[in-house]
Amino acid sequence: MNSNLGRREFIRTDRLREECPNKSGPTSSDESDPQNRLERTHSRRNKPVGVNSFAQKLAGAKAINNHYTKNMNANLSRSFAPVVFDNADTLILGSMPGVPSLQAQQYYANPRNAFWPMIATMAGKPVPAHYQQRLPLLKHLGLALWDVIEECYRPGSLDSAINPDSVVVNDIPALLRQYPSIQRIAFNGRAAEATFKKHWRRTAEPLLAEQQFLLLPSSSPAHASLSFEQKLAEWRQTLQR
């Protein structure tokens, strides 16, 4: 009777030892060892999580930069080739074509712009429906078209939105050398005049010194302080020879 009881207690004690290891064993000793604690701390500090965090920040920075570059490229405006006939004696300079003009690759494509209605009226003709039919009106009046700015960053179409530090101007003296019949430069609005003066006024280019400079009220619909009739009257008076 007593021997059986002792055997059961022995078996129960062994089971407890298997299920509940002694806390004073090697594991406890390892945890209390200073060297082991140092290694565990070093291991935690060098977890891949830190590397992943840096990679995520770098990827985020690249995404922001790509978004910024994409937006900048979307706002980059480039003007197009001038329209010049051999008989042109007056070069009309705008600042930079608006978005509708850039999309159509046509000067003054915005239907609200007064340019073509004024040109057609001065030529004594109705406004042609198609762009290619409008260009001969310029030849009839001895006019050439171009813009002061070759490229710039500008969200939208307003001159006030142009980033002045991004402006690259067209080589206007080169055009004057190619077409020596041009003796007058007329600015379509004050923005074109101001940009031209900023970039060309200190040049020693003799062809520019020989030019007669004229200022026209802007044909843009944004310049609403004058009516169409008032703009037309000033254009006629200024461009008369």
Secondary structure as UniProt FT lines:
FT   HELIX           2..19
FT   TURN            23..24
FT   HELIX           26..32
FT   HELIX           34..45
FT   HELIX           48..74
FT   STRAND          76..78
FT   TURN            86..87
FT   STRAND          90..94
FT   HELIX           99..104
FT   TURN            107..108
FT   TURN            111..112
FT   HELIX           115..122
FT   TURN            123..124
FT   HELIX           131..141
FT   STRAND          143..147
FT   STRAND          149..153
FT   HELIX           159..161
FT   HELIX           164..166
FT   STRAND          168..169
FT   HELIX           172..178
FT   TURN            180..181
FT   STRAND          184..188
FT   HELIX           190..200
FT   TURN            201..202
FT   HELIX           206..209
FT   STRAND          212..216
FT   TURN            221..222
FT   HELIX           228..239
//
